[in-house]
Amino acid sequence: MTILAVGAAGNLAGLVVPALVGRGAKVRGLVRRREQIDSVTARGAAEAVVGDLADPESLSAALRGVDAVFHVGPVFAPNEVELGRTMVRAAVQAGVRKFVFSSVIHPVLSGLPNHAAKAPVEEALLNSNLEYTILHPTVVFQNYAAAWPKIVQTRILEEPWAADTRFTRVDYRDVADVAAIALTEDYLTYGTFELCSPGNLNRHDVALQISEVLGKEIKVGTLGVEALGNVPQDMKTMVEHYNHHGLLGNSLTLQAILNREPRTLRAYFEDLAEGKN
């Protein structure tokens, strides 16, 4: 079985590649730049091809001989909806059988552009006659990786929303495992699955876990939106929503699919402390 992993050089789809290889699949990575090819094959992909989600011709070439597609869209891209729809159309035209879309938890949040942009892509899948599986992961643990060196150095955990805001989170490695199951087996076909780890933690709770892992106190701070610099308005809208509502989900589905306990945030911090990402 040959599976095309869209964005295989990225922090999320890049985790799906080894999960698929571990299940015996042949993975073809789709990347935007030729210099990304080596990093994708190093993750276990049999090959990598350069393509552009806005270019149907390049997608047609990338999809040649492919049985299934894993797709995660570029967050906050102004044309994210059309890129997703183009990928679905290209998969249909190429005769692909399966399509797994990594969407987002609660795409019905119409006031959040980064959530609402996923709904039209889901609709395109529902109308495609492909054997689809739609994944709804919540906020991912991996978002902490970029900030980790600063947290360790300053001993402060800062985010731009209120410190009391509660989130349900998930390790994207668990999402990758679910995606690999959906792509290589049939029992998740035509399903839409909310993927969350247990726990609804605010920043105080998270800082306490980091403190315990590092053996030193991590304090809590709040960044002003202006500290984000020149970011899309959509991101500022997201921050404002999180200030008031957070983002919450339920872990039962992920536990049931994996048939094990999901990875924990504390274990992820232990990985970061040991230099693992």
Stockholm file with secondary structure:
# STOCKHOLM 1.0

chainA/1-277         MTILAVGAAGNLAGLVVPALVGRGAKVRGLVRRREQIDSVTARGAAEAVVGDLADPESLSAALRGVDAVFHVGPVFAPNEVELGRTMVRAAVQAGVRKFVFSSVIHPVLSGLPNHAAKAPVEEALLNSNLEYTILHPTVVFQNYAAAWPKIVQTRILEEPWAADTRFTRVDYRDVADVAAIALTEDYLTYGTFELCSPGNLNRHDVALQISEVLGKEIKVGTLGVEALGNVPQDMKTMVEHYNHHGLLGNSLTLQAILNREPRTLRAYFEDLAEGKN
#=GR chainA/1-277 SS CEEEEETTTSTTHHHHHHHHHTTTCEEEEEESSGGGHHHHHHTTCSEEEECCTTCHHHHHHHTTTCSEEEEECCTTCTTHHHHHHHHHHHHHHTTCCEEEEECCSCTTCTTCHHHHTHHHHHHHHHTSCSEEEEEEECEEGGGGTTTHHHHHHHCEEEESSCTTCCEEEECHHHHHHHHHHHHHCSTTTTCEEEECCSCEECHHHHHHHHHHHHTSCCEEEECCGGGGCSCCHHHHHHHHHHHHHCBCCCSHHHHHHHTSCCCCHHHHHHHHHTTCC
#=GC SS_cons         CEEEEETTTSTTHHHHHHHHHTTTCEEEEEESSGGGHHHHHHTTCSEEEECCTTCHHHHHHHTTTCSEEEEECCTTCTTHHHHHHHHHHHHHHTTCCEEEEECCSCTTCTTCHHHHTHHHHHHHHHTSCSEEEEEEECEEGGGGTTTHHHHHHHCEEEESSCTTCCEEEECHHHHHHHHHHHHHCSTTTTCEEEECCSCEECHHHHHHHHHHHHTSCCEEEECCGGGGCSCCHHHHHHHHHHHHHCBCCCSHHHHHHHTSCCCCHHHHHHHHHTTCC
//
